[in-house]
């Protein structure tokens, strides 16, 4: 029996960041997945998680864990599949360390991902976005910071991890303001800034002060802004904005919804899905095509540009008295 603790330590601290070059956010997501798995396995076997052996993480336990995620933690299929992908990556790593687990790993790799419905992306209207951006009080330092964060999150279509990870060196405020963003898979992209967003950023830098952290946005203590910190700021201003824009009360506004909203707006303005993909940092344009399902304008143009088939007009003739009585009850 081989202890799982040294294997998962090598996977998370050496293999993911060094060999595969994964970002800290990816490593954190994997670590959280295994925290859930080992806590469940410990309860299942009645031992402490640190006492688990790799042989105990067999296909039956993994299947039971996936059912636990869906039925007890109420995770959707997307989250369930992400946890399964983390487990499969770990088992693949373990194969090179312990060839004895090859058959066990093969069985786990045979577990299929779960199919799920792909709902339309939920996005905000222009009036709803404007209400949120106008909610912060610009007479205060926190209000100036919040306005700059919200405006940059929306206009630059940033993921929340990209927003809070920005440093002063990423920002260029000259004649052509721009922003360098390090996205998923360490792909860097350069984004031009809207004039209004650049103006809000200049206002924030004027009151940011001399703080030790290099991050662009900081909290009240002078430390770098966190993911949860920005999510709190967004919820607070979305609630305030709902007083002026009641339709916001129907939305659970999230940072990713701000990103979606700008992508839909750019698609409607340009009609070019490639420009949307470049701004979002998508590696595969097929990922961006989900926005085509949201916007009905392109579908409407296709319908209007096509001549409808000529159909002969007529009236249904009932074959007998019974059908006639059913037709006009």
N, C-alpha and C positions, 0 to 999 in steps of 0.2 A: 504494500500500500504506500502511495506517494502523497505527501502532504501538498495541499493546493496552495498554501500561503506563499512559499517561495516562487512558485510558477506564476501566480497572478502578479506578484511584485515585479518579476522580470518582464512580464508582458506590458504592464502599465507604465513602468518607470524607464525601461530600456527599449523594448521592441517598438512600441507605438511612437514615442517621440523621436527616437534615434534612427531606427531601421526604416520605419514607414514614414517618418517625418510628419506625423499628425500634429495638429495644433493643440494648444492647451485645452480649448473648449471640447475637442473630440475626446481627449484623454479624460476630461471630467465626466463627459456623458457615458463613456465606457465604465469608468469607476463607479458611477451611480447605478448602472445596470447590474454590476457584479455585487454591489452592496445589497441590492434587493434579492439577487439570486442566493447569495450565501446566507442571508438572514432566513430566507425561506428554507433552504437546505438544512440549516441548523435546527430549525423547529421540526422539520420532517424527520430527521434522524435523532433528535434529542441530544445534540452535542453543541459545543460552542463553535461558531464559524471558523475560528482559527484551528480547530481540530479536524476539519473536513479533509478528506482525501480526494484526489482527482478521480479515482475509480467510482466514487459515490455520485459523481455528476454524470450519470448515465442518461440514456434517452428517455426513460420513464420519468425521471426526476425533472428533466427539462420540459417535457410535455405537461407535467403537473404544474410546473412553475408558470408556463405560458397560460394555462387555464386560470391559475390564481391571478395573474395580471388582468385578465379580461373580466373574470367573474367577481372578484373581491375588490381589486383596486380600480375597476371600471375603466381600464385603459382601452383605447380604441385599437383597431387593427394596425394602424401605422406605428404606434408605440410598441405594440407587441412584436412587430416585425423588426424594429430597430433593436430591441433587446435580444432577439434571436440572432441577428447579424453579429452582435457583439460576442455572443457565446460561440458562434461558429468561428469567428476570427481567433478567439482564444484557443479553441480546440485545434485549429490548424497550426498555431504556434506551438502547442504542446506536443504535436506529433513529432517534431524535430528533437524535442527534449526527451520524450518517452515513447519510443516506437511501440511499446506494449499497448498504448491506447489507440492504435490505428483503427481497430474495428469499432471501438466505442465512438471515436470521432466520426467515422464513416456513417454510423447510424444517426448521429446528431445532424450531420450535414444533409442527410436525406429528409429532414423535417422541412416541409414546404412553407414558404411564406403564405400568409393568409390574404386572399383577395378581399377587397373592400370597395365600397362605393366611393366615387370621387365627386364630392359635392362641389358646386360652383364656389369660386373664391368670393368671400365677403369683403366688400370694399366700401369706402365712405364717399359721399358726394362732395362736390367742390364746396358747397355751403357748409357742410359738416366739418370739413377740414379747416375752412376759414374760421369757424367758430372756435375750434380747439386752439388754433394758432393765436387767436386774439384773446384767449382767456388769461394768460399770465399778466401780472401787473408789472409794467415796464418801469415803474417808479422805484422798484426794489432790485437789489442785486440778484436774489433767487429768481425773480420774475424774468430778468434779462437773460439769465442762464437758461431757464426753462424754455423761453421763446426760441433761443438759438438751438437748443437740443431738439425741440419738436420740429422746427422748420428744417433742420438738417436731416433728421430722420426721414421726413416726408420727401423733401425735394431731391435728396441724394439716394433715395430708395435703399437705406442702410438696414442691415440686420442689426438687432440690438447689440450683439457681441461686437460688431464692427463699429458701432457708434461709441460705446463706452471704451473701446480699445484705441480710439484715435489719439494721437499725440500732436503736440504743437508742430512738429516737423512734417506732419502729413498735410498741413494746411498752407496754401499759397494765396495771399490776398494782395494781388497786384492789379494790373489792368485787366487781366483775365483770371479771375479767382478760380481756383481748382482745388481738388482734394484727392489725395492718394489713399486708397483703401486696400487693406489686405484681407481678402475674403476667404471663402472655403478653399481647401486644398492649397493654401498659400498662394492663391492667384491674386496678383496685384492689378488694380485697375485705376485709371485716372478719370475723375469726373469733373466736368465744369460745374460751377455753382451758379444758381440763380442770383440775380442782383439783390433781391430781397433777403435771401439766405445769407449772402456775403455781408450785407449790412448788419444783420442780426449778430453775426459772428464778430464783426468789428466792435459792436457795442459790448459784447460779452468780454472780449479780450481787454477792453478798456477798464473793466471793473474786476477782472479775474484776480489780479494781484500777483504777488510773488509767492508762489507755493512750491513746495519741494517736488511734487509729483509731476512727471512730464505729460501726463494725460491732458487732453484738451478740456474736458469737463470734470469738475471736482464738486464734492459735496460741501456742506457747511463746515466740516472739520478740516477741509483742505486736502482730503484724501480723494483718490480717483473715484469717479462715479461707478456704481455697480449696476449689474443687470436689474436687480430688484429695485434699486434706487430709481432708475429711469422708469421702470414700470409703474412705480408709485406716483411719480411726477405725471405720467401720462394719464393714469386713472383719475388723479385729482383734477386736472384741467379738463378732462373729458366730462367729468361730473359738473364742473362749473359751466362748461359750454352748453350742456344740455338744458340749462335754464333759458338760454337765448335760442337754442336750436333743439326743440323737443324731440326731433327724430333720432337724436343721439341716444335717447333713453332705450331704444330698441337694440343698441349695439353693445357688445362687450369689447370696447376698443382695446386693441393690442398693438405693440410696435410693428408686428408683421402686417397688421391691417393697414397701417400707414404706408408701408412699403408697397402693398398691393394696390392701394388707392392711387399712388403716383404712377405706377406701371400702367394701370387702366387709363389714366388721364393721358399719358404719353401715347398709348396705342390709339386712342380716339383722335388725338391731334395729328399724328403722323401716319397712321395706318401701316407702319413698318414694324413688324415683330422683331426684326433683327436689332433695331435701335433699343427696343425694350430689353432684349436679352443682354446687350452690352452694358446697359446701365445697372441691371440686376446682378451681373457677374455670373450668369448661367453659362456653364461649359457646353451644354447640349441645348440647341434651340428647341428641341422637342419638349424640354422642361418648361419653356416659356409659352408654348402653345396653349397652355391651360387658360391663358388670358383671352384667347380667341373665343373660348366658350362663354366668357362673361359678357363680352361686348357684342350686342346684337346688330350694330351698325353695319359691319362688313357682311353679315348674313342678309340683312335687308337690301343692301346694294346688289348682292348677287341675285336676289329674287326679282328686284325691280329691273335688272338688266336682261332678264330672260322673258321671252314672250310666253304667256300661259297657253297651254294647248286649247284649241278651239273645241268646245263641247256643245253638242246638239242639245238644245233645251227641250224639255219634255215634262210630262206629268205622269207620275206612277198610276197605272190602272190596276185597281184591285181585281183579282181573278174571280172572286165570288162574294156573296153577301157577308160571309163570316169575316173575311179580311177587311171588307169595307167597314164593318162595325168596329173593328179594332183600330182602323185608321182614324176614324172620327168617333170616339166613344162619347 
